[in-house]
């Protein structure tokens, strides 16, 4: 299905958000910040658990499998729930599950139970699935349909601010407080002292427990606030008809596929940049080691900056066209991270985040364009697609572990170590996004 508006972006003068909807918009946007925080607080935990518990890259990547697997499990139930009930009810349920999963980190640390940590991540993202399945179509419904994609890009621009906060907390309050040696200094095969493990797992759990109390405060705020979103005027279809309608829409079902690969790309890039830096540090003197968090934060700043730029540009450039150009830019940067050695390759990997910035909300906006109330169900498929972030990182970790648990045990083509070669998976993901953007652009001008 083509974009519902055929007017040129330059002539679109509808407000992104009206004054009447400003307060509800701000409250819902706060959720974008809130779920961005645990996403990036969790990314370095793959490396943390690997070293603290002395496990393989693959087993450590189960953190992402559990975290993003929760989206895959709960997206459709969440959509069915909010289809029957109000948006606000979906937010309340999401915040409750979010808090429960966060509180579960405390007993997981006390019991030194990695499996319980994984279950905690899984339950936590049940809540995030409810929040994202509810908040994204809610933002689309908060104004003129012609500015829906721009409005969602604006809301999503606050997500990387939460992500950046999560990264800073992960560094200052987790990684820097660990007693286990991390990165290039970690000794493979060394089992840490029991007291060290207890200390480090308590350090890991503390930010999540504090987050749980913050989530409860936000929950109380929403329960005390009346938020009314005007219902679309179109007739709501029954579920069977809705699904048939969705899967006759090429922008929608191709968008679900593109979203799967986009999220997979983002999570792989933001998870394994730590290992990428560790591999570089292995060839540097002890007094000249790189701080991985510096480059993670730089990636997020690039991501945030580009998202604000794109929120402005989408008013003047077709979303599909802009996303196509950015996908090509991302392909160029990932290729650089694979074939270029040392700092140039690392700079290229940081640049990927700039290119990824507009993809999630733009795919979302294109796929749900003109859906009206059926965006509630359509949203489920796009949130379900986040499971790409669960399934693909273990595949990348498997490539990294091909030659052993190190990061450069094996070389491809004689000069590309396995850690760099593993980024061929994000490269393939961005190719899929580029194809979707091009096909959507062709349909919108047909």
N, C-alpha and C positions, 0 to 999 in steps of 0.2 A: 504494500500500500504506500502510496506517495505521501509526502508531508501534506497535512491538511491545508496549510496556507500556501497559496501560489504567488503571494505578493513578494516583491523584492525586499530583501532585508533592509535596504536603505530607506524604504518608505514606511517601515514599521515604527509607529510612534506610540503604541500601547505601553502603559507603565509596566515595569517588571513586577512591582508589587504596589498595590493601592494603599492609601493611608489607613483605610478601614481594616486591612488585613496585616498591618505592620506588626502589631504586638503578637498575634498568633504565629506569624512568620518568624519573629525573633525567638520565640519559645521553641519552635520546632527546629530551627537552625542550631540551637544549643545542643540538640541531640546529635547533630552531625559532628560537632566538636567532641562530644562525649564518647561516641563509638570509635572515633579516630584514635583516642588515647590508648585503649587496650590493644588495638591493632598493632601499633608500633612499639608499645611496651613489650609485646609478646615476640616480635621478630628476633631480637637478640637472644631470646631464651633458648633457641635452637642451639646456639653456640655455648650458652651457659650450661644447659643440661648435659651437653656432650662432655664438657670438661669436668663439671662437678660430680657427675655420676659415672664418668668414664665409659661412655657408650659410643656407638658408631654414628656417623653422619646420618645414615638412614633412620636409625632408631630415634635419634634426636629430632629428625624432621617430622616425627609423629606429632610433635607439638602443633605444627601447622595443619596436619591431617585432622587432628581433633578440633582445632580452633575453627577452621573453615568448613570442616565436616558438619559442624552444628548448623551452619547456614543451609547446607544441602538437606539436612533432616527436617528443619523446621520451617523452611520458606513456604511450602505449599500449605501446611496447617495454619500458618500465620495468615496467609492470604484468605483462606476460607473463613477464618475467624473474623478478620476485619471486613469481609464482604457481608457478614451477617450483623456485625456490631459497628459502633462508631470508631472513627480513627483514634479518638482519645482513649478508648478502651484498649485498643491494640498497643498503644504506647504504654499504658499502665502495666499490662501483662508483660511487655518487653522489659520494662525497668525492674520488675520483680524478679524475673528470671536472670537478668543481668546481675543483680545484687546477690542472688543465691549462688551463682557460679563463682563470683568473686570471693564470697565468704568461704567457699569450700577449699580455697587455697590454703587456709590456715591449718585444717586437719591434715591436708596432704603433706605439708611441710613437717608437721609434728610427727607424722607416721613414717616419714622418709619414703613415701609411696609415689613413684613416678606415674603409675597407672591412675592413681587418684588425681594427680595433677592433670593428666590428660582428660579425665572425666570432668574436672572442674572447667577446663577450657571449653569442653563440648557443651556443658550446660550454660556457661556464660554466653556463648554465641547463639544459643536458643533465644536468649533475650535480644541480642543484636539483630538476629533475623527478623524478629517481631518489629523492632524499631525501624530497620531499613525498609522492610516490606510496607510499613505504615507511612513513614515519613517521606519517602521519595514520591509516591503518587499524591500524597497530601500537599507537598510543595507544588506539584504540577497543577493541582486543582485550586490553588490560591490566587488565581488571576486569569488574565486573558490567555487563551490557548496559544496565540501567536508568539508569546514571550515565555512559554513554559520551559523550553530547553535552556534559555538564558537564565530564567529564575532558578532552575535546578543547578546550573553551573555556579550561580552566586551562592546558593546554600552549600553546595559541595566545596566551595572555596574555604569554608571554615573547618572542613574535615582535616586537611593537612595541618591546620594550626593545632588541633588536638593530637595529631600524629607527631608533630614536632615536640609538643609537650611530653608525650609518652617517651620519645627518644631521649630527651634530656633527663627525665626521671630514671629511665633504664640505665643511663650512664652514671649519673651522680649517686643514685640511691640503690642501685643494684650492682652493676659491673665493678664500680670503683670500691665497693665495700666487700666484695668477695675475697675470701682467703685463698681460694683455689687460683692457681696461675691460669691466665687466659691467653688466647691467641698464640703467637709464635713462642711464647715462654712455656706453654703447657707441655707437660711430658706425657706422651702417648703411652698408655698401658699402666700408668701409675694410679693405684687406688688411693684416694684421699682418706685421711684420718676421719674416723666417725664424727668426732667433734667438729671438724671442718665442714663436713657435709651437712650436719645439723645447722650450723651457723649459716651456711650459704643458702640453704633452702628456706630458712626463716627470712633471710634478706630478700629472696625472690618473692615470697608470699606477701610481705608487708605492703607494697604499693597496691596490690589487688584488694587487700582488706580495707585499706583507706579508701580506695575507689568505691568499694561497696557502700560505705557510709555516704559518699558524695551522691551516688546513684539514688540512695534512699531520700536524700534531701530534694533531688530533682523530682522524684516520684511524688513527694508531698506537694511540691509546687504545681505540678500538672493536675493533681487531684483537686486542688483548690481553685483552679483556673477554668473558666468556661470557654471552650474553643469550639466554634461553629464553622463548619465548611459547607458552603452551599452545594447541594446535590446537583449533579448534572441533569439536564432536562430530558436526555434521551432515555428510552425505555430499557430497563435492565433485562438482559437475556438470562435464561436459565443457564446452569453451569455447563451443560452439554453444548448448548448453542454458543456459549462464550468461548469454550475451548476450540470449537470448530471455527469460530470467527478469528480467533488469535492465530491459529495455525494455517489459515488461508492468507495471512498477512505476512509477506516476505520480509518487510522491515522488522516485524516482530520476531519471527522464529529464527531468522538469520542473526538478529540482534542478540538473542539468547546465546547462540553459538559464539558470536564475537565477544560477548561479555565473559563467557567462560574462559576464553583464551586471554583476554585482557587482564582479568584478575589474576590468572595464573602467572602472567608475565610480571605483574606488579609485585606479587608476593615472592616470586623467585628472585627478582632483582634486589628487593629490599631485605630478603633473608640472607642470601649468599654473598652480599657485598662484604659482610664481615669476614667470610672465608677468603674472599678475593684479596682483601687487605692483608690477612694473615699470611697468605702465600707470598705476597710482595715483601712482607717483613722478614720472611725466612732468608731472603737474600740481602738484607740490610744489616749493618752493624747494630749492636745492642743499644748504643747511645743515639741511634737515628731511626727509631721505630715509629711507624705511622700509627695514629690513633684512628681506629675504624669509625668511631662515633662522629668524628669531624666530617667524614665523607658521607655518612648517613644523614647527618643534619644538613649538609650542603645539598644532598639529593632532595630532601624535603623542602628546603628553601626554594630550590629550582622549581619543584612541583607546585608549590604555593604561588610563586611569582607567575608562573605560566598560566595557572588556573585563573588568576585575576585578569591577566592579559586576555585570555580566551573568552572570559565572561564579557569583556568589552567588545572583542572582535566578532563574536557570534551575532551581534546586532547588525553587523554589516557584511558578514561573509556566511554563506550557507554552512550550517553545522557539519554536514557530510563532507563538504569540500575541505573545511579547516581540519577535520579529523584525518582525512586522507593525507594531507600534507604533513601533519604531525606524525602519523604512522610511518611515513617514509623517513622522516627525520629520526624516529626511534630505531628503525631498522639499520640506518647508517651508524648510529651510536652503538648499538649492540654488536654489530659487526666489528667495530673498532675495539670494543672490550674483549672480543674473542681473539683477534689477530694481532693486536698491538701489545707490546710488553710494557711492564712497569707502570709508571705514573700516567703515561698517555692513555693506556688502556683503562686505568682507574678513572681518569677524567671523562672518558667516553661513557663509562658505566654510570657515573653521576649524571651525565647529560641525558641518559635515557629517561630519567624522572621528569625532566622538562617536557619531553615529547609525550609522556603518558598522561600528563595533567588533565586534559579535557576529556579523556576517553570514557570513563565510567558514566558521568552524567550525560554526555552527549549520546552515547549508545542508548542509555535509558530513555532520554527524551525522544529520540528518533523512533525507537521501538514502540513506545506507548503513545505516540502522537495520534490524537483523535479518538482515543479509546474511551474517554468519558469514565463512567463508573466502572467499566470493565478493566480499567487500569489496576484495580485492586487485585484481580486475578492475574492479569498480565504481569504485574510487579513480581509475583511469586516466581515466575520463570526466570526473571532477571536476577533476583536474589538467589535463587537456586543455583544459578550459574556461578556464583561466588565459590561453589565447591571446586572450581578450577584451582583455587588457592590451596585446597586440601590435597588434590590428587597429583598435581604437577611437581611441587617441591620434592616429594620422595623420589620421583623419577630423576630429578636433577641430582639429588644426593646419591642415587645409585650410580650415576655417571662419575661423580667425584670419588666414590668408593671403589671404582673398577680396579685400580691398582693397589688398593689398601686404604687404611683409614686416614692417611695423609692427604695432602691437597695437590701434590705434584708427583705422585708415584708413577704416573704414566703420562706419556706425551703422544699427541695425535699429529700426524703429518711431520713428525720429527721436531716440531718447535712449539706446539700448543699444549701446555700442561692441562690435565684433566679439569682443574677448576675453571680455567678459561673456556675450554671446549664445552663445558656443561651449559654455557649460556647460549648454545645453539637452540635450546628449548624456548627461552624468551624470544629469540629471533623468529622462530616459526610462529609463535603466538602473535607477534606484531604483523607478520605477513597476513594472517587471517583477518586481523582488524583492518588492515589496509584494503583487503578485498571487499569486506563488508562496507566500508566507507565509500568505495568506488561504486559498488552496485547500488547502494542507497542514493548516491548522488545521481546516478544515471536514471533511477526511477523518479526522482523528484523533478527532473527537468523534462521527462518524457511527455 
